[in-house]
């Protein structure tokens, strides 16, 4: 009887070309990545703040290897940036990225909802309605983000498209920091909650085109709102810097009238002497 499974020997000693099992290190790097991601989402690590590998390793009492893996993972997800000779830092909030995330979500979630509507049941609709109500009542930003995602994903679950759901989950994670900004606009959160109710109503009616149009408009509107907010905030931040820079430069000084007159007389005498 063969001791191999799919061509790979079961005895590690007989397979020197295979890497050693990395599960413990992988789980450690995942734990570090999750902790750093949570700190970024909660605002404990501000945009552009450094993520020093040695400090993180000391904090978690681990070697540098799982920290490097965690930072690479965060960089691949858009939470961090790694620059040569500069190291890692928290990725800045980007108006363009926020809008693009919601544009992509609009397209994919509209597709997912269209596939899901015919398969919704009374039980799945009750669950979605309960999640929408929970999100509406929520005032804690951290919990609201989780409840909002749970509501949206409950709408698409009956589509039975695991890869599509995986992509949507990744996009929700990528947009968490941006969604939290909506708490700066209480009136817009109320508007968002009303849009959730309209989407649910269309799904209950089995009206696929209306449900798709509503979810697309809901997400595009959120993306535009966050885009405008970040763009205006960046402009306001840049304005004081320009004013300070202008104030630091010496203003051109006008010579007194007497000095200008004396200079004119001097030039006139010089011209007269030259002509004589």
HUBEL-V507034 format. One record per residue. N is the residue number from 0. PSI is psi in whole degrees, -180 to 180 (* if undefined). OMEGA is omega in whole degrees, -180 to 180 (none if undefined). NEAR is the number of other ideal C-beta (glycine too) atoms within 12 Angstrom. Layout:
n = {N | N}
psi = {PSI | PSI}
omega = {OMEGA | OMEGA}
near = {NEAR | NEAR}
This chain:
n = {0 | 1 | 2 | 3 | 4 | 5 | 6 | 7 | 8 | 9 | 10 | 11 | 12 | 13 | 14 | 15 | 16 | 17 | 18 | 19 | 20 | 21 | 22 | 23 | 24 | 25 | 26 | 27 | 28 | 29 | 30 | 31 | 32 | 33 | 34 | 35 | 36 | 37 | 38 | 39 | 40 | 41 | 42 | 43 | 44 | 45 | 46 | 47 | 48 | 49 | 50 | 51 | 52 | 53 | 54 | 55 | 56 | 57 | 58 | 59 | 60 | 61 | 62 | 63 | 64 | 65 | 66 | 67 | 68 | 69 | 70 | 71 | 72 | 73 | 74 | 75 | 76 | 77 | 78 | 79 | 80 | 81 | 82 | 83 | 84 | 85 | 86 | 87 | 88 | 89 | 90 | 91 | 92 | 93 | 94 | 95 | 96 | 97 | 98 | 99 | 100 | 101 | 102 | 103 | 104 | 105 | 106 | 107 | 108 | 109 | 110 | 111 | 112 | 113 | 114 | 115 | 116 | 117 | 118 | 119 | 120 | 121 | 122 | 123 | 124 | 125 | 126 | 127 | 128 | 129 | 130 | 131 | 132 | 133 | 134 | 135 | 136 | 137 | 138 | 139 | 140 | 141 | 142 | 143 | 144 | 145 | 146 | 147 | 148 | 149 | 150 | 151 | 152 | 153 | 154 | 155 | 156 | 157 | 158 | 159 | 160 | 161 | 162 | 163 | 164 | 165 | 166 | 167 | 168 | 169 | 170 | 171 | 172 | 173 | 174 | 175 | 176 | 177 | 178 | 179 | 180 | 181 | 182 | 183 | 184 | 185 | 186 | 187 | 188 | 189 | 190 | 191 | 192 | 193 | 194 | 195 | 196 | 197 | 198 | 199 | 200 | 201 | 202 | 203 | 204 | 205 | 206 | 207 | 208 | 209 | 210 | 211 | 212 | 213 | 214 | 215 | 216 | 217 | 218 | 219 | 220 | 221 | 222 | 223 | 224 | 225 | 226 | 227 | 228 | 229 | 230 | 231 | 232 | 233 | 234 | 235 | 236 | 237 | 238 | 239 | 240 | 241 | 242 | 243 | 244 | 245 | 246 | 247 | 248 | 249 | 250 | 251 | 252 | 253 | 254 | 255 | 256 | 257 | 258 | 259 | 260 | 261 | 262 | 263 | 264 | 265 | 266 | 267 | 268 | 269 | 270 | 271 | 272 | 273 | 274 | 275}
psi = {140 | 144 | 14 | 150 | 117 | 34 | -8 | 126 | 144 | -24 | 114 | -32 | -21 | 1 | 71 | -18 | -14 | 141 | 156 | 153 | 134 | 17 | -46 | -44 | -39 | -44 | -35 | -45 | -35 | -40 | -43 | -44 | -42 | -42 | -43 | -40 | -43 | -40 | -36 | -46 | -41 | -2 | 7 | -27 | 110 | 157 | 138 | -1 | 145 | 147 | 87 | 122 | -44 | -39 | -40 | -41 | -42 | -41 | -41 | 1 | 50 | 172 | 178 | -24 | -54 | -28 | -44 | -42 | -40 | -43 | -38 | -41 | -46 | -38 | -40 | -25 | -6 | 3 | -27 | 164 | 142 | 122 | 142 | 134 | 3 | -23 | -160 | 151 | 164 | 133 | 141 | 158 | 130 | 124 | -41 | -42 | -43 | -48 | -41 | -40 | -45 | -29 | -44 | -44 | -40 | -46 | -47 | -38 | -30 | -43 | -48 | -41 | -40 | -37 | -29 | -35 | -48 | -16 | 2 | 147 | 173 | -35 | -45 | -32 | -37 | -40 | -46 | -41 | -40 | -40 | -37 | -41 | -38 | -41 | -37 | -39 | -22 | 135 | -10 | 123 | -41 | -46 | -34 | -43 | -45 | -42 | -37 | -44 | -42 | -40 | -51 | -45 | -29 | -28 | -32 | -14 | -45 | -11 | -24 | 53 | 84 | -38 | -39 | -42 | -37 | -42 | -41 | -38 | -43 | -40 | -38 | -42 | -42 | -30 | 5 | -46 | -35 | -39 | -34 | -26 | -23 | -21 | -10 | -8 | 81 | -35 | -33 | -30 | -42 | -40 | -40 | -42 | -38 | -38 | -36 | -44 | -39 | -39 | -47 | -44 | -42 | -39 | -42 | -35 | -15 | 21 | 90 | -51 | -42 | -43 | -43 | -43 | -40 | -44 | -35 | -46 | -39 | -46 | -42 | -38 | -41 | -44 | -42 | -38 | -48 | -37 | -47 | -42 | -48 | -36 | -45 | -38 | -40 | -39 | -41 | -36 | -34 | -29 | -50 | -34 | -41 | -40 | -44 | -42 | -41 | -38 | -30 | -22 | 133 | 135 | 147 | 131 | 131 | 136 | 147 | 155 | -40 | -41 | -39 | -39 | -43 | -39 | -39 | -42 | -39 | -43 | -36 | -44 | -42 | -39 | -39 | -43 | -37 | -36 | -29 | *}
omega = {-179 | 176 | -176 | 175 | -178 | 174 | -179 | 179 | 178 | -180 | -178 | -178 | -180 | -177 | -176 | -179 | -178 | 178 | 176 | -180 | -175 | -176 | -179 | -179 | 180 | 180 | 177 | 180 | 178 | 178 | 179 | 179 | 180 | -179 | 179 | 179 | 179 | 180 | 178 | -179 | -178 | 178 | 178 | 172 | -174 | 176 | 178 | 178 | -176 | 174 | -174 | -175 | -177 | 180 | 179 | 179 | 179 | -178 | -178 | 180 | 179 | 176 | -178 | -173 | 179 | 177 | 178 | 179 | 179 | -180 | 177 | 179 | 180 | 178 | 180 | 180 | 179 | -179 | -177 | 174 | -180 | -178 | 179 | 179 | 178 | -179 | -176 | 176 | 178 | 179 | 179 | 175 | -176 | 178 | -179 | 180 | -179 | -179 | -178 | 178 | -178 | 174 | 179 | 178 | -180 | -179 | -175 | -178 | 173 | 177 | -178 | -178 | 178 | 179 | -173 | -172 | -178 | -176 | 178 | 177 | 178 | 180 | -179 | 178 | 176 | 179 | -180 | 180 | 179 | 179 | 177 | 179 | 179 | 178 | -180 | -178 | -171 | 178 | 177 | -177 | -178 | -179 | 180 | 180 | -180 | -178 | 179 | 179 | 180 | 178 | -178 | -177 | 177 | 178 | -172 | -177 | -178 | 178 | -180 | 177 | -173 | -179 | 177 | 179 | 178 | 178 | -179 | 177 | 179 | 180 | 176 | 179 | -178 | -176 | -176 | -177 | -179 | -179 | -180 | -179 | -179 | 179 | 173 | -180 | -176 | -178 | -180 | 176 | 177 | 178 | 179 | 178 | 177 | 178 | 175 | -179 | 179 | 179 | 180 | -179 | 180 | 178 | 179 | 178 | -175 | -178 | -175 | -179 | -179 | 180 | -180 | 180 | -178 | -179 | 178 | 180 | 179 | -177 | 178 | 178 | 177 | 179 | 180 | 178 | -179 | 178 | -179 | -179 | -178 | 178 | 180 | 179 | 178 | 179 | 179 | 179 | -179 | -176 | 179 | 180 | 179 | 179 | 180 | -180 | 180 | -179 | -179 | -179 | -179 | 179 | 178 | -177 | 178 | 178 | 178 | -179 | -178 | -180 | 179 | -180 | 179 | 180 | -180 | 180 | -180 | -179 | -180 | -180 | -180 | -179 | -179 | -180 | -180 | -177 | -179 | none}
near = {5 | 9 | 13 | 12 | 11 | 7 | 10 | 15 | 16 | 15 | 12 | 14 | 11 | 12 | 16 | 10 | 10 | 15 | 12 | 13 | 10 | 15 | 12 | 16 | 22 | 19 | 17 | 27 | 30 | 23 | 23 | 35 | 33 | 21 | 27 | 39 | 31 | 22 | 25 | 35 | 34 | 19 | 19 | 15 | 29 | 18 | 26 | 18 | 21 | 21 | 38 | 21 | 28 | 17 | 18 | 34 | 23 | 13 | 18 | 23 | 12 | 25 | 20 | 21 | 21 | 30 | 35 | 27 | 30 | 39 | 35 | 24 | 28 | 36 | 24 | 19 | 29 | 28 | 37 | 37 | 27 | 24 | 15 | 7 | 6 | 13 | 22 | 34 | 25 | 30 | 32 | 25 | 34 | 24 | 25 | 18 | 26 | 39 | 28 | 24 | 36 | 36 | 25 | 25 | 40 | 31 | 24 | 33 | 44 | 36 | 27 | 39 | 44 | 32 | 24 | 35 | 34 | 17 | 22 | 32 | 18 | 12 | 14 | 26 | 28 | 17 | 23 | 37 | 25 | 20 | 30 | 33 | 19 | 24 | 36 | 24 | 16 | 25 | 16 | 16 | 25 | 22 | 18 | 30 | 29 | 24 | 29 | 38 | 31 | 26 | 36 | 41 | 34 | 35 | 43 | 41 | 31 | 26 | 29 | 16 | 22 | 13 | 14 | 26 | 27 | 16 | 23 | 36 | 25 | 22 | 35 | 33 | 31 | 31 | 39 | 33 | 37 | 41 | 38 | 28 | 31 | 32 | 26 | 18 | 19 | 14 | 13 | 23 | 28 | 18 | 20 | 34 | 29 | 20 | 32 | 37 | 23 | 23 | 40 | 37 | 20 | 31 | 43 | 23 | 17 | 19 | 22 | 25 | 17 | 23 | 37 | 29 | 22 | 33 | 41 | 30 | 24 | 37 | 42 | 27 | 26 | 37 | 34 | 23 | 30 | 38 | 27 | 20 | 26 | 27 | 20 | 17 | 21 | 20 | 15 | 14 | 17 | 14 | 14 | 12 | 14 | 14 | 13 | 12 | 11 | 12 | 11 | 10 | 10 | 7 | 8 | 6 | 7 | 8 | 12 | 10 | 10 | 10 | 13 | 13 | 13 | 14 | 15 | 15 | 14 | 14 | 14 | 14 | 14 | 13 | 12 | 11 | 10 | 9 | 8 | 7}
